């Protein structure tokens, strides 16, 4: 089953892990390190290239796609082990971002620029 629902993805990740007896390795520490490792593997494909080179390079984009799949896989496992509801945490965090960076005040600025503005 291919679905864009996080709950379906989580079920597939759990099943894949169970079939391979990998759950014993899925500790919070290991999964947090794996998440960062996978993210850095995605980042590797951006080094020494311009934005335009990256956007035009179909092979590079395919590699990035694969790595982002690994990042999501690791994130799902970590959230599962820690009993974190990812959709809920996403929506809660988005509301915090909206309050912290009001659109009418931050428009066109990065979060860094807004936080470090001179009044």
N, C-alpha and C positions, 0 to 999 in steps of 0.2 A: 504494500500500500504506500503510495507516495502522496503525501498530504502536506499542506503548508501550515497545519495546526501544530503548535508546540507540543501539545499533549500527545499527539500521534508520533511526533519525532521522539519524544521522551520514551514512549512505549517501545519504539523500534530500537533505541539505544540500550534500554534495559534488556531487551530480548537478545540483542547481539552480545552484550556483556555476559549474560547468563549462559548462553550457548558456549562461550569460551572460558567460563569460570574466571572472569576478570574482576568480579565484584570485590574479591579480597584485596585487590590493589587500589581500589577506589576510595582512598582516604581523602579527607579535605585537603591536607597538605599536598599529596601527590597530584590531585586534580587541579589545585590552584597553580602548581608549578607547570603542569601540562598545558593549562590554559595560556599561560604566559609564553611558554615554548611555542605553542601553535601560532599564537599571535605574532611572535617574532619571525616565524617561518613565513608568514604572510608578508610581513614588513620587508623581508629580504628582497622581494620582487620589485620594490620601489627604489632601492638604493641605486644611485648613479644614473637615474633616468629622469627625463623631464616629464611633466604631466602629459604633454602631447605624445611623447614616445610610449608612455604607459597606456594611454587610451587607444592608440593605434595598433598595439602589439597583441594580436589575438592569442598567441601562445602564452604570453605573460598573463593575460587576463584569465585564461583557463587555469593556470597554476595558482593564481590568486583565488579564484573560485574554489579550487580544491582545498586550499589552506583555510579559507573562511568556513568551509564545511567542517573542517577539523576543529576550528575555534568554536563553532556552534555545538558540536558534539561534546567537546570538553566542558563548555559552559552548562549544557544540559545536565551532564553527569554531576558537576559540582553543585549546581542548584538542587538536584535531586538528593544528594547525600546530605546536604545541609537543610533540606526541607524548605527551600525557598521557592515561592510561587513566582516564576519569572514574569509572566504577564502582569500580575499584580504589582511586582516591584518596578516593572517598566513604567506603568501608568502612574504610580506614586512618584517616581523620580521625575517623570515629565512634568507633573504638576509643580514639584519643587523648583525645577528649572524655570518654568513660566513665571513663578513668583519671584525668584531670585533675579531674573533677567527680563523685566517687563518689555514687551515688544516696542512700546512707544518710546522707551528710553534707551534701549540697546540697539535699535534698528541700524543695521549696517556695520556694527562693531563686533569684534570677537568678544567672548566672555572675558578674556584677559584685559582687553582694552577698557571694557566697561568697569571691571573691578578696580582698575588702576587709573581711572580718569581723574582729572584734576577739576575740582568744582570751582 
